[in-house]
Amino acid sequence: MSVSERYDHHAKLVAHMADTLGVDLLEQMQRGELDGEDLRQMVHKCTGCTSPCDCADWLAANAAGSDVAPTYCRNAQAFELMKG
């Protein structure tokens, strides 16, 4: 997988995790509570995850939504803060 493909894959995981947790990233950006650099940093953290396959499985198993991210999510705290 190329670097850009890996980044895109993790960007999708971050977006999917946000959706699953009920966090609207676009709304957060429109409110000024999240900017492009913040989002890039979240994706960057995600690329360092050692459990991306587990994450994809967790997302599939929690398609109806979840109140909390899995414990291994490197962005769990950021998502929790965005939820509010």
PDB file of N, CA, C and O in Angstrom:
ATOM      1  N   MET A   1       0.857  -1.173   0.000  1.00  0.00           N
ATOM      2  CA  MET A   1       0.000   0.000   0.000  1.00  0.00           C
ATOM      3  C   MET A   1       0.907   1.242   0.000  1.00  0.00           C
ATOM      4  O   MET A   1       1.832   1.346   0.806  1.00  0.00           O
ATOM      5  N   SER A   2       0.632   2.159  -0.898  1.00  0.00           N
ATOM      6  CA  SER A   2       1.429   3.383  -0.972  1.00  0.00           C
ATOM      7  C   SER A   2       1.118   4.281   0.226  1.00  0.00           C
ATOM      8  O   SER A   2       0.141   4.062   0.941  1.00  0.00           O
ATOM      9  N   VAL A   3       1.951   5.280   0.431  1.00  0.00           N
ATOM     10  CA  VAL A   3       1.750   6.214   1.539  1.00  0.00           C
ATOM     11  C   VAL A   3       0.411   6.924   1.404  1.00  0.00           C
ATOM     12  O   VAL A   3      -0.322   7.061   2.383  1.00  0.00           O
ATOM     13  N   SER A   4       0.089   7.377   0.196  1.00  0.00           N
ATOM     14  CA  SER A   4      -1.181   8.091   0.021  1.00  0.00           C
ATOM     15  C   SER A   4      -2.376   7.154   0.190  1.00  0.00           C
ATOM     16  O   SER A   4      -3.413   7.568   0.708  1.00  0.00           O
ATOM     17  N   GLU A   5      -2.244   5.900  -0.238  1.00  0.00           N
ATOM     18  CA  GLU A   5      -3.328   4.937  -0.042  1.00  0.00           C
ATOM     19  C   GLU A   5      -3.517   4.638   1.447  1.00  0.00           C
ATOM     20  O   GLU A   5      -4.644   4.505   1.925  1.00  0.00           O
ATOM     21  N   ARG A   6      -2.414   4.537   2.165  1.00  0.00           N
ATOM     22  CA  ARG A   6      -2.482   4.287   3.612  1.00  0.00           C
ATOM     23  C   ARG A   6      -3.147   5.471   4.316  1.00  0.00           C
ATOM     24  O   ARG A   6      -4.000   5.283   5.184  1.00  0.00           O
ATOM     25  N   TYR A   7      -2.755   6.687   3.941  1.00  0.00           N
ATOM     26  CA  TYR A   7      -3.352   7.883   4.536  1.00  0.00           C
ATOM     27  C   TYR A   7      -4.854   7.913   4.244  1.00  0.00           C
ATOM     28  O   TYR A   7      -5.659   8.163   5.141  1.00  0.00           O
ATOM     29  N   ASP A   8      -5.224   7.661   2.998  1.00  0.00           N
ATOM     30  CA  ASP A   8      -6.648   7.659   2.626  1.00  0.00           C
ATOM     31  C   ASP A   8      -7.426   6.612   3.415  1.00  0.00           C
ATOM     32  O   ASP A   8      -8.546   6.867   3.860  1.00  0.00           O
ATOM     33  N   HIS A   9      -6.829   5.432   3.587  1.00  0.00           N
ATOM     34  CA  HIS A   9      -7.473   4.352   4.345  1.00  0.00           C
ATOM     35  C   HIS A   9      -7.750   4.808   5.778  1.00  0.00           C
ATOM     36  O   HIS A   9      -8.845   4.601   6.300  1.00  0.00           O
ATOM     37  N   HIS A  10      -6.758   5.424   6.404  1.00  0.00           N
ATOM     38  CA  HIS A  10      -6.922   5.866   7.786  1.00  0.00           C
ATOM     39  C   HIS A  10      -7.845   7.083   7.884  1.00  0.00           C
ATOM     40  O   HIS A  10      -8.551   7.243   8.879  1.00  0.00           O
ATOM     41  N   ALA A  11      -7.846   7.930   6.873  1.00  0.00           N
ATOM     42  CA  ALA A  11      -8.798   9.051   6.854  1.00  0.00           C
ATOM     43  C   ALA A  11     -10.225   8.509   6.836  1.00  0.00           C
ATOM     44  O   ALA A  11     -11.109   9.059   7.492  1.00  0.00           O
ATOM     45  N   LYS A  12     -10.447   7.442   6.092  1.00  0.00           N
ATOM     46  CA  LYS A  12     -11.777   6.820   6.059  1.00  0.00           C
ATOM     47  C   LYS A  12     -12.121   6.196   7.405  1.00  0.00           C
ATOM     48  O   LYS A  12     -13.265   6.273   7.853  1.00  0.00           O
ATOM     49  N   LEU A  13     -11.126   5.572   8.056  1.00  0.00           N
ATOM     50  CA  LEU A  13     -11.375   4.996   9.377  1.00  0.00           C
ATOM     51  C   LEU A  13     -11.757   6.093  10.377  1.00  0.00           C
ATOM     52  O   LEU A  13     -12.683   5.914  11.167  1.00  0.00           O
ATOM     53  N   VAL A  14     -11.051   7.223  10.345  1.00  0.00           N
ATOM     54  CA  VAL A  14     -11.367   8.334  11.250  1.00  0.00           C
ATOM     55  C   VAL A  14     -12.784   8.843  10.981  1.00  0.00           C
ATOM     56  O   VAL A  14     -13.556   9.053  11.916  1.00  0.00           O
ATOM     57  N   ALA A  15     -13.119   9.036   9.731  1.00  0.00           N
ATOM     58  CA  ALA A  15     -14.462   9.524   9.384  1.00  0.00           C
ATOM     59  C   ALA A  15     -15.534   8.528   9.807  1.00  0.00           C
ATOM     60  O   ALA A  15     -16.578   8.914  10.333  1.00  0.00           O
ATOM     61  N   HIS A  16     -15.270   7.241   9.575  1.00  0.00           N
ATOM     62  CA  HIS A  16     -16.241   6.208   9.944  1.00  0.00           C
ATOM     63  C   HIS A  16     -16.388   6.122  11.465  1.00  0.00           C
ATOM     64  O   HIS A  16     -17.495   5.949  11.976  1.00  0.00           O
ATOM     65  N   MET A  17     -15.271   6.243  12.184  1.00  0.00           N
ATOM     66  CA  MET A  17     -15.329   6.216  13.646  1.00  0.00           C
ATOM     67  C   MET A  17     -16.136   7.413  14.149  1.00  0.00           C
ATOM     68  O   MET A  17     -16.962   7.270  15.051  1.00  0.00           O
ATOM     69  N   ALA A  18     -15.904   8.576  13.578  1.00  0.00           N
ATOM     70  CA  ALA A  18     -16.661   9.761  13.975  1.00  0.00           C
ATOM     71  C   ALA A  18     -18.157   9.526  13.763  1.00  0.00           C
ATOM     72  O   ALA A  18     -18.963   9.814  14.648  1.00  0.00           O
ATOM     73  N   ASP A  19     -18.522   9.013  12.613  1.00  0.00           N
ATOM     74  CA  ASP A  19     -19.935   8.737  12.327  1.00  0.00           C
ATOM     75  C   ASP A  19     -20.512   7.746  13.330  1.00  0.00           C
ATOM     76  O   ASP A  19     -21.616   7.937  13.840  1.00  0.00           O
ATOM     77  N   THR A  20     -19.764   6.695  13.605  1.00  0.00           N
ATOM     78  CA  THR A  20     -20.226   5.654  14.521  1.00  0.00           C
ATOM     79  C   THR A  20     -20.437   6.207  15.922  1.00  0.00           C
ATOM     80  O   THR A  20     -21.339   5.773  16.639  1.00  0.00           O
ATOM     81  N   LEU A  21     -19.602   7.167  16.310  1.00  0.00           N
ATOM     82  CA  LEU A  21     -19.700   7.763  17.646  1.00  0.00           C
ATOM     83  C   LEU A  21     -20.663   8.950  17.699  1.00  0.00           C
ATOM     84  O   LEU A  21     -20.880   9.535  18.760  1.00  0.00           O
ATOM     85  N   GLY A  22     -21.234   9.297  16.555  1.00  0.00           N
ATOM     86  CA  GLY A  22     -22.176  10.417  16.520  1.00  0.00           C
ATOM     87  C   GLY A  22     -21.507  11.771  16.502  1.00  0.00           C
ATOM     88  O   GLY A  22     -22.103  12.768  16.911  1.00  0.00           O
ATOM     89  N   VAL A  23     -20.268  11.815  16.030  1.00  0.00           N
ATOM     90  CA  VAL A  23     -19.527  13.072  15.936  1.00  0.00           C
ATOM     91  C   VAL A  23     -19.578  13.546  14.487  1.00  0.00           C
ATOM     92  O   VAL A  23     -19.157  12.833  13.577  1.00  0.00           O
ATOM     93  N   ASP A  24     -20.092  14.746  14.284  1.00  0.00           N
ATOM     94  CA  ASP A  24     -20.173  15.331  12.944  1.00  0.00           C
ATOM     95  C   ASP A  24     -18.943  16.212  12.734  1.00  0.00           C
ATOM     96  O   ASP A  24     -18.890  17.349  13.203  1.00  0.00           O
ATOM     97  N   LEU A  25     -17.953  15.664  12.016  1.00  0.00           N
ATOM     98  CA  LEU A  25     -16.699  16.394  11.815  1.00  0.00           C
ATOM     99  C   LEU A  25     -16.911  17.693  11.046  1.00  0.00           C
ATOM    100  O   LEU A  25     -16.275  18.702  11.353  1.00  0.00           O
ATOM    101  N   LEU A  26     -17.790  17.681  10.059  1.00  0.00           N
ATOM    102  CA  LEU A  26     -18.059  18.890   9.285  1.00  0.00           C
ATOM    103  C   LEU A  26     -18.658  19.968  10.176  1.00  0.00           C
ATOM    104  O   LEU A  26     -18.262  21.130  10.089  1.00  0.00           O
ATOM    105  N   GLU A  27     -19.597  19.601  11.023  1.00  0.00           N
ATOM    106  CA  GLU A  27     -20.190  20.566  11.939  1.00  0.00           C
ATOM    107  C   GLU A  27     -19.137  21.115  12.903  1.00  0.00           C
ATOM    108  O   GLU A  27     -19.124  22.309  13.202  1.00  0.00           O
ATOM    109  N   GLN A  28     -18.269  20.249  13.380  1.00  0.00           N
ATOM    110  CA  GLN A  28     -17.193  20.685  14.267  1.00  0.00           C
ATOM    111  C   GLN A  28     -16.313  21.718  13.563  1.00  0.00           C
ATOM    112  O   GLN A  28     -15.880  22.690  14.181  1.00  0.00           O
ATOM    113  N   MET A  29     -16.054  21.511  12.288  1.00  0.00           N
ATOM    114  CA  MET A  29     -15.240  22.453  11.518  1.00  0.00           C
ATOM    115  C   MET A  29     -15.993  23.762  11.311  1.00  0.00           C
ATOM    116  O   MET A  29     -15.410  24.840  11.426  1.00  0.00           O
ATOM    117  N   GLN A  30     -17.268  23.673  11.011  1.00  0.00           N
ATOM    118  CA  GLN A  30     -18.061  24.882  10.789  1.00  0.00           C
ATOM    119  C   GLN A  30     -18.169  25.714  12.059  1.00  0.00           C
ATOM    120  O   GLN A  30     -18.245  26.941  11.984  1.00  0.00           O
ATOM    121  N   ARG A  31     -18.177  25.080  13.209  1.00  0.00           N
ATOM    122  CA  ARG A  31     -18.228  25.789  14.487  1.00  0.00           C
ATOM    123  C   ARG A  31     -16.864  26.353  14.894  1.00  0.00           C
ATOM    124  O   ARG A  31     -16.763  27.128  15.844  1.00  0.00           O
ATOM    125  N   GLY A  32     -15.826  25.959  14.172  1.00  0.00           N
ATOM    126  CA  GLY A  32     -14.489  26.415  14.506  1.00  0.00           C
ATOM    127  C   GLY A  32     -13.848  25.621  15.638  1.00  0.00           C
ATOM    128  O   GLY A  32     -12.827  26.029  16.190  1.00  0.00           O
ATOM    129  N   GLU A  33     -14.448  24.495  15.978  1.00  0.00           N
ATOM    130  CA  GLU A  33     -13.923  23.655  17.052  1.00  0.00           C
ATOM    131  C   GLU A  33     -12.921  22.630  16.541  1.00  0.00           C
ATOM    132  O   GLU A  33     -12.257  21.959  17.331  1.00  0.00           O
ATOM    133  N   LEU A  34     -12.811  22.511  15.234  1.00  0.00           N
ATOM    134  CA  LEU A  34     -11.885  21.589  14.586  1.00  0.00           C
ATOM    135  C   LEU A  34     -11.443  22.252  13.296  1.00  0.00           C
ATOM    136  O   LEU A  34     -12.269  22.776  12.549  1.00  0.00           O
ATOM    137  N   ASP A  35     -10.147  22.232  13.031  1.00  0.00           N
ATOM    138  CA  ASP A  35      -9.696  22.781  11.752  1.00  0.00           C
ATOM    139  C   ASP A  35      -8.984  21.688  10.956  1.00  0.00           C
ATOM    140  O   ASP A  35      -8.809  20.568  11.434  1.00  0.00           O
ATOM    141  N   GLY A  36      -8.589  22.028   9.763  1.00  0.00           N
ATOM    142  CA  GLY A  36      -7.962  21.050   8.879  1.00  0.00           C
ATOM    143  C   GLY A  36      -6.724  20.422   9.483  1.00  0.00           C
ATOM    144  O   GLY A  36      -6.487  19.226   9.311  1.00  0.00           O
ATOM    145  N   GLU A  37      -5.931  21.215  10.191  1.00  0.00           N
ATOM    146  CA  GLU A  37      -4.719  20.680  10.818  1.00  0.00           C
ATOM    147  C   GLU A  37      -5.074  19.692  11.930  1.00  0.00           C
ATOM    148  O   GLU A  37      -4.418  18.661  12.077  1.00  0.00           O
ATOM    149  N   ASP A  38      -6.106  20.005  12.708  1.00  0.00           N
ATOM    150  CA  ASP A  38      -6.558  19.077  13.750  1.00  0.00           C
ATOM    151  C   ASP A  38      -6.955  17.734  13.131  1.00  0.00           C
ATOM    152  O   ASP A  38      -6.594  16.670  13.633  1.00  0.00           O
ATOM    153  N   LEU A  39      -7.697  17.811  12.044  1.00  0.00           N
ATOM    154  CA  LEU A  39      -8.153  16.593  11.379  1.00  0.00           C
ATOM    155  C   LEU A  39      -6.972  15.819  10.797  1.00  0.00           C
ATOM    156  O   LEU A  39      -6.932  14.593  10.894  1.00  0.00           O
ATOM    157  N   ARG A  40      -6.024  16.513  10.201  1.00  0.00           N
ATOM    158  CA  ARG A  40      -4.818  15.844   9.687  1.00  0.00           C
ATOM    159  C   ARG A  40      -4.063  15.145  10.815  1.00  0.00           C
ATOM    160  O   ARG A  40      -3.550  14.040  10.634  1.00  0.00           O
ATOM    161  N   GLN A  41      -3.996  15.791  11.975  1.00  0.00           N
ATOM    162  CA  GLN A  41      -3.312  15.188  13.121  1.00  0.00           C
ATOM    163  C   GLN A  41      -4.053  13.936  13.606  1.00  0.00           C
ATOM    164  O   GLN A  41      -3.425  12.961  14.019  1.00  0.00           O
ATOM    165  N   MET A  42      -5.367  13.967  13.556  1.00  0.00           N
ATOM    166  CA  MET A  42      -6.138  12.778  13.940  1.00  0.00           C
ATOM    167  C   MET A  42      -5.854  11.629  12.985  1.00  0.00           C
ATOM    168  O   MET A  42      -5.672  10.489  13.413  1.00  0.00           O
ATOM    169  N   VAL A  43      -5.817  11.928  11.697  1.00  0.00           N
ATOM    170  CA  VAL A  43      -5.513  10.886  10.711  1.00  0.00           C
ATOM    171  C   VAL A  43      -4.080  10.392  10.907  1.00  0.00           C
ATOM    172  O   VAL A  43      -3.816   9.193  10.822  1.00  0.00           O
ATOM    173  N   HIS A  44      -3.162  11.313  11.169  1.00  0.00           N
ATOM    174  CA  HIS A  44      -1.771  10.928  11.414  1.00  0.00           C
ATOM    175  C   HIS A  44      -1.677   9.983  12.621  1.00  0.00           C
ATOM    176  O   HIS A  44      -0.969   8.978  12.562  1.00  0.00           O
ATOM    177  N   LYS A  45      -2.376  10.296  13.703  1.00  0.00           N
ATOM    178  CA  LYS A  45      -2.397   9.399  14.862  1.00  0.00           C
ATOM    179  C   LYS A  45      -2.928   8.033  14.471  1.00  0.00           C
ATOM    180  O   LYS A  45      -2.395   7.004  14.886  1.00  0.00           O
ATOM    181  N   CYS A  46      -3.971   8.034  13.677  1.00  0.00           N
ATOM    182  CA  CYS A  46      -4.591   6.778  13.248  1.00  0.00           C
ATOM    183  C   CYS A  46      -3.610   5.937  12.423  1.00  0.00           C
ATOM    184  O   CYS A  46      -3.610   4.710  12.530  1.00  0.00           O
ATOM    185  N   THR A  47      -2.786   6.578  11.612  1.00  0.00           N
ATOM    186  CA  THR A  47      -1.837   5.802  10.791  1.00  0.00           C
ATOM    187  C   THR A  47      -0.835   5.056  11.657  1.00  0.00           C
ATOM    188  O   THR A  47      -0.243   4.077  11.203  1.00  0.00           O
ATOM    189  N   GLY A  48      -0.631   5.499  12.896  1.00  0.00           N
ATOM    190  CA  GLY A  48       0.278   4.819  13.799  1.00  0.00           C
ATOM    191  C   GLY A  48      -0.369   3.689  14.592  1.00  0.00           C
ATOM    192  O   GLY A  48       0.296   3.027  15.388  1.00  0.00           O
ATOM    193  N   CYS A  49      -1.647   3.470  14.379  1.00  0.00           N
ATOM    194  CA  CYS A  49      -2.381   2.436  15.106  1.00  0.00           C
ATOM    195  C   CYS A  49      -1.868   1.046  14.738  1.00  0.00           C
ATOM    196  O   CYS A  49      -1.554   0.769  13.580  1.00  0.00           O
ATOM    197  N   THR A  50      -1.792   0.194  15.731  1.00  0.00           N
ATOM    198  CA  THR A  50      -1.370  -1.190  15.486  1.00  0.00           C
ATOM    199  C   THR A  50      -2.556  -2.125  15.272  1.00  0.00           C
ATOM    200  O   THR A  50      -2.371  -3.329  15.093  1.00  0.00           O
ATOM    201  N   SER A  51      -3.777  -1.578  15.288  1.00  0.00           N
ATOM    202  CA  SER A  51      -4.981  -2.414  15.182  1.00  0.00           C
ATOM    203  C   SER A  51      -5.960  -1.960  14.112  1.00  0.00           C
ATOM    204  O   SER A  51      -7.166  -1.986  14.359  1.00  0.00           O
ATOM    205  N   PRO A  52      -5.497  -1.540  12.923  1.00  0.00           N
ATOM    206  CA  PRO A  52      -6.467  -1.051  11.937  1.00  0.00           C
ATOM    207  C   PRO A  52      -7.459  -2.120  11.472  1.00  0.00           C
ATOM    208  O   PRO A  52      -8.603  -1.800  11.146  1.00  0.00           O
ATOM    209  N   CYS A  53      -7.037  -3.366  11.438  1.00  0.00           N
ATOM    210  CA  CYS A  53      -7.977  -4.428  11.053  1.00  0.00           C
ATOM    211  C   CYS A  53      -9.021  -4.638  12.137  1.00  0.00           C
ATOM    212  O   CYS A  53     -10.200  -4.838  11.844  1.00  0.00           O
ATOM    213  N   ASP A  54      -8.578  -4.593  13.405  1.00  0.00           N
ATOM    214  CA  ASP A  54      -9.528  -4.692  14.514  1.00  0.00           C
ATOM    215  C   ASP A  54     -10.500  -3.515  14.476  1.00  0.00           C
ATOM    216  O   ASP A  54     -11.688  -3.676  14.758  1.00  0.00           O
ATOM    217  N   CYS A  55     -10.001  -2.348  14.129  1.00  0.00           N
ATOM    218  CA  CYS A  55     -10.838  -1.158  14.046  1.00  0.00           C
ATOM    219  C   CYS A  55     -11.923  -1.347  12.989  1.00  0.00           C
ATOM    220  O   CYS A  55     -13.097  -1.073  13.241  1.00  0.00           O
ATOM    221  N   ALA A  56     -11.534  -1.811  11.820  1.00  0.00           N
ATOM    222  CA  ALA A  56     -12.505  -2.036  10.746  1.00  0.00           C
ATOM    223  C   ALA A  56     -13.560  -3.050  11.190  1.00  0.00           C
ATOM    224  O   ALA A  56     -14.746  -2.878  10.910  1.00  0.00           O
ATOM    225  N   ASP A  57     -13.127  -4.109  11.883  1.00  0.00           N
ATOM    226  CA  ASP A  57     -14.074  -5.105  12.396  1.00  0.00           C
ATOM    227  C   ASP A  57     -14.996  -4.490  13.444  1.00  0.00           C
ATOM    228  O   ASP A  57     -16.198  -4.754  13.449  1.00  0.00           O
ATOM    229  N   TRP A  58     -14.424  -3.658  14.345  1.00  0.00           N
ATOM    230  CA  TRP A  58     -15.223  -3.005  15.382  1.00  0.00           C
ATOM    231  C   TRP A  58     -16.256  -2.082  14.752  1.00  0.00           C
ATOM    232  O   TRP A  58     -17.414  -2.062  15.168  1.00  0.00           O
ATOM    233  N   LEU A  59     -15.840  -1.325  13.760  1.00  0.00           N
ATOM    234  CA  LEU A  59     -16.762  -0.416  13.073  1.00  0.00           C
ATOM    235  C   LEU A  59     -17.903  -1.187  12.424  1.00  0.00           C
ATOM    236  O   LEU A  59     -19.056  -0.762  12.490  1.00  0.00           O
ATOM    237  N   ALA A  60     -17.592  -2.317  11.799  1.00  0.00           N
ATOM    238  CA  ALA A  60     -18.632  -3.140  11.167  1.00  0.00           C
ATOM    239  C   ALA A  60     -19.596  -3.694  12.217  1.00  0.00           C
ATOM    240  O   ALA A  60     -20.805  -3.739  11.993  1.00  0.00           O
ATOM    241  N   ALA A  61     -19.061  -4.108  13.350  1.00  0.00           N
ATOM    242  CA  ALA A  61     -19.892  -4.680  14.411  1.00  0.00           C
ATOM    243  C   ALA A  61     -20.727  -3.630  15.127  1.00  0.00           C
ATOM    244  O   ALA A  61     -21.726  -3.962  15.764  1.00  0.00           O
ATOM    245  N   ASN A  62     -20.327  -2.367  15.030  1.00  0.00           N
ATOM    246  CA  ASN A  62     -21.031  -1.280  15.716  1.00  0.00           C
ATOM    247  C   ASN A  62     -21.669  -0.307  14.723  1.00  0.00           C
ATOM    248  O   ASN A  62     -21.749   0.895  14.977  1.00  0.00           O
ATOM    249  N   ALA A  63     -22.114  -0.837  13.611  1.00  0.00           N
ATOM    250  CA  ALA A  63     -22.682  -0.003  12.549  1.00  0.00           C
ATOM    251  C   ALA A  63     -23.880   0.820  13.029  1.00  0.00           C
ATOM    252  O   ALA A  63     -24.158   1.885  12.478  1.00  0.00           O
ATOM    253  N   ALA A  64     -24.581   0.340  14.039  1.00  0.00           N
ATOM    254  CA  ALA A  64     -25.738   1.073  14.565  1.00  0.00           C
ATOM    255  C   ALA A  64     -25.323   2.231  15.471  1.00  0.00           C
ATOM    256  O   ALA A  64     -26.158   3.044  15.867  1.00  0.00           O
ATOM    257  N   GLY A  65     -24.043   2.302  15.796  1.00  0.00           N
ATOM    258  CA  GLY A  65     -23.544   3.385  16.635  1.00  0.00           C
ATOM    259  C   GLY A  65     -23.001   2.876  17.956  1.00  0.00           C
ATOM    260  O   GLY A  65     -23.278   1.753  18.376  1.00  0.00           O
ATOM    261  N   SER A  66     -22.229   3.721  18.591  1.00  0.00           N
ATOM    262  CA  SER A  66     -21.641   3.393  19.883  1.00  0.00           C
ATOM    263  C   SER A  66     -21.422   4.687  20.665  1.00  0.00           C
ATOM    264  O   SER A  66     -21.248   5.759  20.085  1.00  0.00           O
ATOM    265  N   ASP A  67     -21.435   4.566  21.973  1.00  0.00           N
ATOM    266  CA  ASP A  67     -21.189   5.727  22.832  1.00  0.00           C
ATOM    267  C   ASP A  67     -19.712   5.987  23.052  1.00  0.00           C
ATOM    268  O   ASP A  67     -19.314   7.115  23.340  1.00  0.00           O
ATOM    269  N   VAL A  68     -18.896   4.951  22.918  1.00  0.00           N
ATOM    270  CA  VAL A  68     -17.462   5.085  23.179  1.00  0.00           C
ATOM    271  C   VAL A  68     -16.652   4.372  22.106  1.00  0.00           C
ATOM    272  O   VAL A  68     -17.079   3.366  21.540  1.00  0.00           O
ATOM    273  N   ALA A  69     -15.478   4.919  21.846  1.00  0.00           N
ATOM    274  CA  ALA A  69     -14.541   4.311  20.903  1.00  0.00           C
ATOM    275  C   ALA A  69     -13.881   3.113  21.574  1.00  0.00           C
ATOM    276  O   ALA A  69     -13.865   3.020  22.801  1.00  0.00           O
ATOM    277  N   PRO A  70     -13.339   2.203  20.782  1.00  0.00           N
ATOM    278  CA  PRO A  70     -12.599   1.095  21.389  1.00  0.00           C
ATOM    279  C   PRO A  70     -11.372   1.622  22.140  1.00  0.00           C
ATOM    280  O   PRO A  70     -10.851   2.690  21.820  1.00  0.00           O
ATOM    281  N   THR A  71     -10.926   0.876  23.122  1.00  0.00           N
ATOM    282  CA  THR A  71      -9.833   1.332  23.985  1.00  0.00           C
ATOM    283  C   THR A  71      -8.539   1.597  23.234  1.00  0.00           C
ATOM    284  O   THR A  71      -7.733   2.421  23.665  1.00  0.00           O
ATOM    285  N   TYR A  72      -8.330   0.915  22.125  1.00  0.00           N
ATOM    286  CA  TYR A  72      -7.079   1.089  21.371  1.00  0.00           C
ATOM    287  C   TYR A  72      -7.112   2.279  20.418  1.00  0.00           C
ATOM    288  O   TYR A  72      -6.106   2.570  19.770  1.00  0.00           O
ATOM    289  N   CYS A  73      -8.240   2.968  20.318  1.00  0.00           N
ATOM    290  CA  CYS A  73      -8.343   4.096  19.390  1.00  0.00           C
ATOM    291  C   CYS A  73      -7.472   5.248  19.870  1.00  0.00           C
ATOM    292  O   CYS A  73      -7.643   5.742  20.985  1.00  0.00           O
ATOM    293  N   ARG A  74      -6.558   5.664  19.043  1.00  0.00           N
ATOM    294  CA  ARG A  74      -5.647   6.758  19.398  1.00  0.00           C
ATOM    295  C   ARG A  74      -6.343   8.117  19.411  1.00  0.00           C
ATOM    296  O   ARG A  74      -5.782   9.098  19.900  1.00  0.00           O
ATOM    297  N   ASN A  75      -7.553   8.177  18.880  1.00  0.00           N
ATOM    298  CA  ASN A  75      -8.310   9.424  18.853  1.00  0.00           C
ATOM    299  C   ASN A  75      -9.521   9.400  19.784  1.00  0.00           C
ATOM    300  O   ASN A  75     -10.380  10.279  19.710  1.00  0.00           O
ATOM    301  N   ALA A  76      -9.589   8.406  20.651  1.00  0.00           N
ATOM    302  CA  ALA A  76     -10.754   8.263  21.535  1.00  0.00           C
ATOM    303  C   ALA A  76     -10.992   9.521  22.358  1.00  0.00           C
ATOM    304  O   ALA A  76     -12.132   9.964  22.494  1.00  0.00           O
ATOM    305  N   GLN A  77      -9.940  10.095  22.902  1.00  0.00           N
ATOM    306  CA  GLN A  77     -10.090  11.292  23.735  1.00  0.00           C
ATOM    307  C   GLN A  77     -10.602  12.474  22.910  1.00  0.00           C
ATOM    308  O   GLN A  77     -11.464  13.224  23.368  1.00  0.00           O
ATOM    309  N   ALA A  78     -10.077  12.638  21.707  1.00  0.00           N
ATOM    310  CA  ALA A  78     -10.521  13.735  20.842  1.00  0.00           C
ATOM    311  C   ALA A  78     -12.003  13.572  20.489  1.00  0.00           C
ATOM    312  O   ALA A  78     -12.765  14.538  20.520  1.00  0.00           O
ATOM    313  N   PHE A  79     -12.399  12.355  20.157  1.00  0.00           N
ATOM    314  CA  PHE A  79     -13.811  12.122  19.847  1.00  0.00           C
ATOM    315  C   PHE A  79     -14.682  12.396  21.063  1.00  0.00           C
ATOM    316  O   PHE A  79     -15.758  12.982  20.935  1.00  0.00           O
ATOM    317  N   GLU A  80     -14.237  11.986  22.228  1.00  0.00           N
ATOM    318  CA  GLU A  80     -15.004  12.212  23.462  1.00  0.00           C
ATOM    319  C   GLU A  80     -15.178  13.703  23.716  1.00  0.00           C
ATOM    320  O   GLU A  80     -16.263  14.147  24.093  1.00  0.00           O
ATOM    321  N   LEU A  81     -14.126  14.470  23.513  1.00  0.00           N
ATOM    322  CA  LEU A  81     -14.208  15.928  23.693  1.00  0.00           C
ATOM    323  C   LEU A  81     -15.179  16.556  22.695  1.00  0.00           C
ATOM    324  O   LEU A  81     -15.903  17.490  23.040  1.00  0.00           O
ATOM    325  N   MET A  82     -15.198  16.057  21.475  1.00  0.00           N
ATOM    326  CA  MET A  82     -16.096  16.598  20.457  1.00  0.00           C
ATOM    327  C   MET A  82     -17.552  16.262  20.751  1.00  0.00           C
ATOM    328  O   MET A  82     -18.456  17.007  20.376  1.00  0.00           O
ATOM    329  N   LYS A  83     -17.771  15.142  21.420  1.00  0.00           N
ATOM    330  CA  LYS A  83     -19.138  14.763  21.770  1.00  0.00           C
ATOM    331  C   LYS A  83     -19.688  15.653  22.867  1.00  0.00           C
ATOM    332  O   LYS A  83     -20.899  15.840  22.979  1.00  0.00           O
ATOM    333  N   GLY A  84     -18.797  16.200  23.671  1.00  0.00           N
ATOM    334  CA  GLY A  84     -19.165  17.096  24.582  1.00  0.00           C
ATOM    335  C   GLY A  84     -19.494  17.389  25.849  1.00  0.00           C
ATOM    336  O   GLY A  84     -19.781  18.545  26.160  1.00  0.00           O
TER     337      GLY A  84
END
